[in-house]
């Protein structure tokens, strides 16, 4: 099981930029110590425009933040945490916030 969800909030077709610039989530099964986890990675691939904006505003605090390279982090969730995540997403869908 693997999936990828790209941030669709910004319409990148009009600008010609890669939609992964604004961020995406990838998920897959991780079995590291004999226990199955769901691995979620929240990543972005900044382009030159975003990098220059961060540089001008003096927001670059991470050495590995470079144009064209994946940037972000991930988390492993066990079955209980996945159920909790599903519950929170359902509540968000019903309430709208």
C-alpha positions in Angstrom: 0.0 0.0 0.0 1.5 3.3 -1.1 -0.1 6.6 -1.8 0.8 10.2 -2.6 -1.4 13.2 -2.0 -0.3 16.5 -3.5 -1.4 20.0 -2.2 -4.0 21.1 -4.6 -4.8 24.4 -2.9 -2.7 26.5 -5.3 -3.4 26.1 -9.0 0.0 25.3 -10.4 -1.2 24.7 -14.0 -1.6 28.4 -14.5 2.0 29.1 -13.4 3.6 26.0 -14.8 5.2 25.2 -11.5 5.4 21.7 -10.1 2.6 21.1 -7.6 5.0 19.3 -5.2 6.6 22.8 -4.5 3.8 23.6 -2.1 3.9 20.2 -0.4 2.7 16.6 -0.5 2.1 13.6 1.7 3.3 10.2 0.9 2.4 7.1 2.8 3.5 3.5 2.7 3.8 0.4 4.9 6.9 0.2 7.0 8.0 -3.0 8.7 11.2 -2.1 10.6 11.3 -4.2 13.7 8.8 -7.0 12.9 5.8 -4.7 13.6 3.9 -3.1 10.7 3.6 0.7 10.8 2.0 3.3 8.5 4.8 5.7 7.5 3.6 9.2 6.6 6.1 11.7 5.1 5.2 15.3 4.7 7.5 16.7 2.1 8.0 19.6 -0.3 10.3 20.1 -3.3 11.1 23.8 -3.3 11.9 25.5 -6.6 14.2 28.4 -7.2 11.5 30.9 -6.8 10.5 29.6 -3.4 14.1 29.3 -2.3 14.8 33.0 -3.3 11.7 34.1 -1.4 12.9 32.4 1.7 16.4 33.7 1.3 15.2 37.3 0.9 13.0 37.1 4.0 15.8 35.6 6.0 13.8 32.5 6.7 16.5 29.9 5.8 17.4 28.1 9.0 17.9 24.7 7.6 21.1 23.8 5.7 19.4 21.1 3.6 16.7 23.4 2.2 17.8 23.6 -1.4 15.9 24.0 -4.7 14.9 20.7 -6.3 15.6 18.5 -3.2 13.0 16.9 -1.0 12.5 18.6 2.3 10.4 17.5 5.2 10.0 14.8 7.8 8.0 11.6 8.5 6.3 9.7 11.2 5.5 6.1 11.8 2.0 5.3 13.1 0.9 2.1 14.7 -2.6 0.6 14.3 -4.1 2.6 17.3 -2.7 5.8 15.9 -4.0 5.2 12.4 -7.5 4.6 13.9 -7.2 7.9 15.8 -6.1 9.7 12.6 -9.0 8.3 10.7 -11.4 9.4 13.5 -9.9 12.9 13.5 -10.3 13.1 9.7 -13.9 12.0 9.8 -14.6 14.6 12.5 -13.0 17.2 10.3 -15.1 16.1 7.3 -18.3 16.3 9.3 -17.7 19.6 11.1 -15.7 21.2 8.3 -13.0 22.5 10.6 
